[in-house]
Amino acid sequence: MEKNSTKNQNNNNNNEAENEENFEEQEQMLDDDYLIQLHRYLQEKKLERKQAEQEANKLDGRVKMLKGEEEKNLRKIEVTRRKTDKKMAQQAKNEEDFRRKIEFKNRKDKELEMKREQNKKLKEDNKLALMLKQEEKKRMIEEEVRNLKEQKKNNEEMRKYMEIEDLSNKKTQADYVKSQHLIAEEKRRAIELEKKNKIREE
């Protein structure tokens, strides 16, 4: 009985010793697994950090590139803005020039229309004045014709009167000449008679 108990105790002791060894082995194995896992974890973290650094570098490069592109785009935007402002200013100038040209054209059209109206009125006035002048000239011509007719009539009457006067003058002159001849003849006869009387007296 005691042998069995001793044997059992020995067995128990042996089992405990084995268990302790197994536990130590298990602990060692656990330690090895932990270290392996820790190493793997550290390696993974290291790799992740390296990848993160690479990603960070890439992102930094990307950010720099984006900043460069942004600055480039801003420069383009500024150039475009300046061009747009210049075009808008040119367009505004063109619109102002066009507006001035339209105003100038409208003003010239109005002046031309006014000149046309003035010329039309002047033409009508000239036409009216010409008609009045023609009528006045016609009236004067008619009056002159009447005067000429009256003058002709007067001249005819004067001519007839002068012819009558001429005839009368001629007759008077003939009578005068005849009377002068008669007087001369009487004087001649008187002289002859006086001579005859002297001769008789002698």
C-alpha positions as CSV (number, residue, x, y, z in Angstrom):
1,M,0.0,0.0,0.0
2,E,2.8,2.4,0.9
3,K,4.7,1.3,-2.1
4,N,1.8,2.1,-4.2
5,S,1.5,5.4,-2.5
6,T,5.1,6.1,-2.9
7,K,4.9,5.0,-6.5
8,N,1.9,7.2,-7.0
9,Q,3.7,10.1,-5.4
10,N,6.7,9.5,-7.5
11,N,4.5,9.4,-10.5
12,N,2.9,12.5,-9.4
13,N,6.2,14.1,-8.9
14,N,7.3,12.9,-12.3
15,N,4.2,14.2,-13.8
16,E,4.6,17.5,-12.1
17,A,8.2,17.6,-13.3
18,E,7.0,16.8,-16.8
19,N,4.3,19.3,-16.5
20,E,6.7,21.9,-15.4
21,E,9.0,21.1,-18.3
22,N,6.1,21.1,-20.7
23,F,5.0,24.4,-19.2
24,E,8.5,25.8,-19.5
25,E,8.6,24.5,-23.1
26,Q,5.2,26.0,-23.7
27,E,6.3,29.3,-22.2
28,Q,9.4,29.2,-24.3
29,M,7.4,28.4,-27.3
30,L,5.0,31.1,-26.4
31,D,7.9,33.5,-25.9
32,D,9.2,32.5,-29.3
33,D,5.9,33.0,-30.9
34,Y,5.4,36.4,-29.2
35,L,8.8,37.4,-30.3
36,I,8.2,36.2,-33.8
37,Q,4.8,37.9,-33.9
38,L,6.4,41.0,-32.3
39,H,9.1,41.0,-34.9
40,R,6.6,40.5,-37.6
41,Y,4.5,43.2,-36.2
42,L,7.5,45.5,-35.9
43,Q,8.5,44.6,-39.5
44,E,5.0,45.3,-40.7
45,K,5.0,48.5,-38.8
46,K,8.4,49.4,-40.1
47,L,7.2,48.6,-43.6
48,E,4.0,50.5,-43.0
49,R,6.0,53.4,-41.8
50,K,8.3,53.2,-44.8
51,Q,5.3,53.0,-47.0
52,A,3.7,55.8,-45.1
53,E,6.9,57.9,-45.5
54,Q,6.9,57.0,-49.2
55,E,3.2,57.9,-49.4
56,A,3.9,61.1,-47.5
57,N,6.8,61.9,-49.9
58,K,4.5,61.1,-52.8
59,L,1.8,63.2,-51.2
60,D,4.3,66.0,-50.5
61,G,5.5,65.8,-54.1
62,R,1.9,65.7,-55.3
63,V,1.1,68.7,-53.0
64,K,4.1,70.5,-54.4
65,M,3.1,69.6,-58.0
66,L,-0.5,70.6,-57.2
67,K,0.8,73.9,-55.8
68,G,2.9,74.4,-58.8
69,E,-0.1,73.6,-61.0
70,E,-2.2,75.9,-58.9
71,E,0.4,78.7,-59.2
72,K,0.6,78.0,-63.0
73,N,-3.2,78.0,-63.2
74,L,-3.3,81.2,-61.1
75,R,-0.8,82.8,-63.5
76,K,-2.9,81.6,-66.4
77,I,-6.0,82.9,-64.7
78,E,-4.3,86.3,-64.2
79,V,-3.2,86.3,-67.8
80,T,-6.7,85.3,-68.9
81,R,-8.1,88.0,-66.6
82,R,-5.8,90.6,-68.0
83,K,-6.7,89.5,-71.6
84,T,-10.3,89.5,-70.7
85,D,-10.1,93.0,-69.1
86,K,-8.2,94.2,-72.2
87,K,-10.8,92.6,-74.5
88,M,-13.6,94.1,-72.4
89,A,-11.9,97.5,-72.5
90,Q,-11.4,97.2,-76.2
91,Q,-15.0,96.0,-76.6
92,A,-16.2,98.9,-74.5
93,K,-14.0,101.3,-76.6
94,N,-15.4,99.7,-79.8
95,E,-18.9,100.1,-78.5
96,E,-18.3,103.7,-77.6
97,D,-16.7,104.3,-81.0
98,F,-19.7,102.6,-82.7
99,R,-22.1,104.7,-80.5
100,R,-20.3,107.9,-81.5
101,K,-20.3,106.9,-85.1
102,I,-24.1,106.1,-84.9
103,E,-24.6,109.5,-83.2
104,F,-22.5,111.2,-85.8
105,K,-24.4,109.4,-88.6
106,N,-27.7,110.3,-87.1
107,R,-26.6,113.9,-86.6
108,K,-25.4,114.1,-90.2
109,D,-28.6,112.4,-91.4
110,K,-30.6,115.0,-89.5
111,E,-28.4,117.8,-90.9
112,L,-28.8,116.3,-94.4
113,E,-32.5,116.0,-94.0
114,M,-32.7,119.6,-92.7
115,K,-30.6,120.7,-95.8
116,R,-32.9,118.8,-98.0
117,E,-35.9,120.5,-96.4
118,Q,-34.2,123.8,-96.7
119,N,-33.3,123.1,-100.3
120,K,-36.8,122.0,-101.0
121,K,-38.2,125.1,-99.4
122,L,-35.7,127.2,-101.2
123,K,-36.5,125.5,-104.5
124,E,-40.2,126.1,-103.9
125,D,-39.5,129.7,-102.9
126,N,-37.3,130.1,-106.0
127,K,-40.0,128.5,-108.1
128,L,-42.6,130.8,-106.6
129,A,-40.3,133.8,-107.1
130,L,-39.6,132.7,-110.6
131,M,-43.3,132.4,-111.3
132,L,-44.0,135.8,-109.8
133,K,-41.1,137.2,-111.8
134,Q,-42.3,135.6,-114.9
135,E,-45.8,136.9,-114.2
136,E,-44.4,140.4,-113.5
137,K,-42.3,140.1,-116.7
138,K,-45.3,139.0,-118.6
139,R,-47.3,141.9,-117.2
140,M,-44.5,144.3,-118.0
141,I,-44.3,142.9,-121.5
142,E,-48.0,143.2,-121.9
143,E,-47.9,146.7,-120.6
144,E,-45.0,147.5,-122.8
145,V,-46.9,146.0,-125.8
146,R,-49.8,148.2,-124.9
147,N,-47.5,151.2,-124.6
148,L,-45.9,150.3,-127.9
149,K,-49.3,150.0,-129.5
150,E,-50.3,153.3,-127.9
151,Q,-47.1,154.8,-129.0
152,K,-47.5,153.5,-132.4
153,K,-51.0,154.9,-132.5
154,N,-49.7,158.2,-131.3
155,N,-46.9,158.0,-133.8
156,E,-49.3,157.3,-136.6
157,E,-51.4,160.2,-135.5
158,M,-48.3,162.3,-135.2
159,R,-47.2,161.2,-138.6
160,K,-50.5,162.0,-140.1
161,Y,-50.5,165.4,-138.3
162,M,-47.0,166.0,-139.5
163,E,-48.0,165.1,-143.1
164,I,-50.9,167.5,-142.8
165,E,-48.6,170.1,-141.4
166,D,-46.0,169.4,-144.0
167,L,-48.6,169.7,-146.7
168,S,-49.8,172.9,-145.1
169,N,-46.3,174.2,-144.8
170,K,-45.6,173.3,-148.4
171,K,-48.8,175.0,-149.5
172,T,-48.0,178.0,-147.4
173,Q,-44.4,178.0,-148.7
174,A,-45.8,177.7,-152.2
175,D,-48.1,180.6,-151.5
176,Y,-45.3,182.5,-150.0
177,V,-43.0,181.9,-153.0
178,K,-45.9,182.8,-155.3
179,S,-46.5,185.9,-153.3
180,Q,-42.8,186.7,-153.4
181,H,-42.8,186.2,-157.1
182,L,-45.8,188.5,-157.4
183,I,-44.2,191.1,-155.2
184,A,-41.0,190.9,-157.2
185,E,-43.0,191.1,-160.4
186,E,-44.8,194.2,-159.1
187,K,-41.5,195.7,-158.0
188,R,-40.0,195.0,-161.4
189,R,-43.1,196.5,-163.1
190,A,-42.9,199.5,-160.7
191,I,-39.3,200.1,-161.6
192,E,-40.0,199.8,-165.3
193,L,-42.9,202.1,-165.0
194,E,-40.8,204.5,-163.1
195,K,-38.1,204.4,-165.8
196,K,-40.7,204.9,-168.4
197,N,-42.0,207.9,-166.5
198,K,-38.5,209.4,-166.2
199,I,-37.9,208.9,-169.9
200,R,-41.2,210.5,-170.6
201,E,-40.3,213.4,-168.3
202,E,-37.0,213.8,-170.0
